[in-house]
Every structure is written in C-alpha cells, then in structure tokens.
Amino acid sequence: MIESPQSSVAPTAVALIPNDTVGERMAGPGIRYWEFARVLGQRFRVKLIVPPFVPMDAVPDASDLQASLHVCAHARELRAHVEDCDVLVTRGVVLTAYPFLAEMGIPLVLDMYNPFLLEGLQRETRADPLRQQSSYESDLDMLRMQLRVGDFFICAHERQRDYWLGALSAMGRVNPHTHRQDPGLRDLLDVVPFGLPDQPPQHTRRVLKGVHKTIRAGDKVILWGGGIWNWLDTETLIRAMHLVCDRRDDVKLFFMGVRRPNALVQKMEAVDRAIALSKELGLYERSVFFNDWVPYGERQNHLLEADVGVSLHLDHVETRFAF
C-alpha cells in the first residue's frame, strides 16, 4: 500500500486592519482588533496590519499575541502584507483611504460594530449647518461604499443587526439570491460582540484608592470606564456628584480617559464642557478626576478598585444602536 503524504495545505491567513492605534494605549477600535488577533491567532495565521494613516510612535510589544504585527509607513507596504492573505477584516474608513483593498479579489469582512453615521450626527450637533451637512454626506458615501463592496458583515449585537439589515436591504443586498442561500441572512451579516478576555482580571497594584491625589483608601470610587464623547452625558453625572458631595466626602468620580491615544482624533467638546463644569462646581481634582488615558494593561486595576461603574447616554438615536 502506498500511503498518501500528509497534507501540506497552509492555514488560512487572516489580515486584520484596524483604523486606530494599537499597543500600550488603545481606544475601542484598537482594542477590538487587538483582541481579534489574540482569538483568531489560536486557529489561523493572522496578520495585524496597521495602515499608514494611523499614527504610531513605535511598534508595540505583541509577544502575547499569536499573530504578526506590521506597522506600515506606505500604501505599498500595506498592499504587500495583504496580498498573501485569504481573508481581510477591516472597517470602512480604511477602504476609503485605500480603495485598492476592495479590488484585490480577497474576501472582505466589514466590521460595523459602531453606527458611525448616527454617531457623526451627534458629534456635529453643535457645528454650523454647512459642516453638519458635509460631515453627514462624507459618512453616507463611506457607508454606501461599505454596504456595496463587503462580502460579509459583522456587528456588535442583535439590535445593531436589525439596523444594518435595513441598510443592506436599501442597497439591494437582501434579495432573492441572498434570501434563497440563507433565509436568516446570517451568511451575510452576523453578530461578533465586543467581547471580554477569557482570563479573569487580576489586581496587580494600587492605582486609585490611597494613591491617586485625594482618593483615600476607604473612599467609594465611581468609574467612568472609557472616553468622553459628544454622544455621552457626563454633565448629568457631574451635577449629580455635586449633590452627593454635599452629603458625604468619601465618594470620588474617576474618568479613565480624556486624551485619546490617536493624535489625529481631536479632543471632543464634551471633554472641555465636563472639565469646565467640574471646576464651576468646585469638584475638579477634589472629587472628580480626569485621567489622560489608562494603559490597556492597567485597565483591570482601575476596574477592580471601583465600587460603581457608570456610563450615561443621551436620548438620541445613536444611543439606541451603540454597542
């Protein structure tokens, strides 16, 4: 008997292209792709490819990822790293900057985890009408392009999926062919939550209680677990803190980040309004604290020292579909 040689087929190669900074300090988009790389790297050959328009001061340590990390200085480097991949996962703004990615014949997975058009409406709500219209039209063009060229789409939860199914229907992507192939349309659009690491968080050092400015060891800490964006409601929380502090002096509010790691992303007006209000009410750096940005590897220390986590959202359409 002649035995067949063992299969030498290479594992599927996945290209992950974020639209934001990855490494020591990351916001939501960078975190999502960093963790994508960690999970997918257990089964596939993964490249985490940072495109040229994302500012990176240095190549971060990716030794805990089962993936290769590539920080591109030029579009030709980006193309070269993607060419030998079998699947490409990215977000629409990347395709807007590098449209050749949609023309390489590689199956394209588009990540729709935040409804950016609705986000943009709220972000620009205080801008002049001309800027509002220009921003909206730019977002709409980007959205239509994504819905047209994507082979498969992912979003963060079922309510978002309803929203994107409506958008895909309007673009003709929900049709007799796609319905016949899969009446539930999971082959077209499915849910991939933002996710949590498998490992339970471990407290490695004190970062707040007893060590941060006027936060005492026995104080109760309220933690705002992310950045301050125009579509969130920090001002109600700060006014509530003013009432709380009239009754007790052992409650402190800590915002984990106000200076986004990506230098191209401008500080939002909501940050200045929140800081100004805390100063006006006499809470700034006494009971309310605004941190630059917590390193990703330190996040668990802040979370585990907090007594209450809080996130307040304004009553508008972005809130309904935010992840």
Phi, psi and omega in degrees: 000137176258118182277140177290139177296154178296147181298137179247020180295129180288150178294154178304134179257126183247127174261124176249119182240102179281166176250018183211169184297141172238158178129223186295315179242125184220145168265185187308309182299318179295318179300316182301317183282329174299315180285328170306312181298319181297317184282310183293331179296344178285343184233339185230169170274117189242135170246122172264109191246115179270120183287163186299330184283351178273119182288126178228119180291327182203163175282119183287164177286116180247027185294339180269004176258141171270059183204156175267142181250131182228119177257114188268136176264339183221157180298326180294328175294318178301312179300316183298320181289332183274333190304325183264015181263155183263335181219143178238126177243124182201188179238162191301322183297331177293319178293327177296319180285325185227074185298341180298339180297331180274359184243012185268358179076015179262131178310131190246117176258122181253129185266112185250041190287346172231137182281081193295332179293318178291323177299317180295324178301318180284325180299322185261014188298335179263001181281167178289156185304323181296316178294319178303314182293318180297316179297317180298314182294324177296315179295321181294319177299316180297318180296314180298321179297316179300311183295335181279319191262343184292142174270330180209148184232145174233150176219182193265337179198174189293326179295319174300320182300322176299316180298312183288331174296323176296317179295317179294325177297317181295334180269002179082009180279343171260107190212177181305323182292309182292327179289321178294322180293322183200097184302333178276350177061023175288340175285347179257319186212124179221176187258128170232100183301163178302319169092161176230148175299151178292328185281134175297145181292145179238130178279118185254337177195158178286135179233340183237291189291120178082358183228337185259104174049240185265015177277113182274164185300328183263006181288158174265126184252126172261126186246124171269108193273053178171201180276175177251113182243159183298338183268007176250167186242082178278334187292322176299319180296317181293322176294324176296321177298325178299319178291318180298316184291342173290338185255331182207152185250013185250019179245128182231144180245127184235121174267125188289336182198132174235345181247097186298140183301328180282112184294341180281343181271114183290148175298135183277155181301330181300329178295310181297321180295319180294316180294317180298319180294319180295326176290318180301323182270002178074026183256343188299126178063009173248308179236343180235129187232137181244109181272148178302294177190126180283127175304144184302321181288351180255357189300323184294329179295320178291317181296319184284340176272347182283148175263332181219134171256142185218143173211117182251135183237143176286160182272085177211176191292330178299321180301322183297327186249001178296149182287000000 
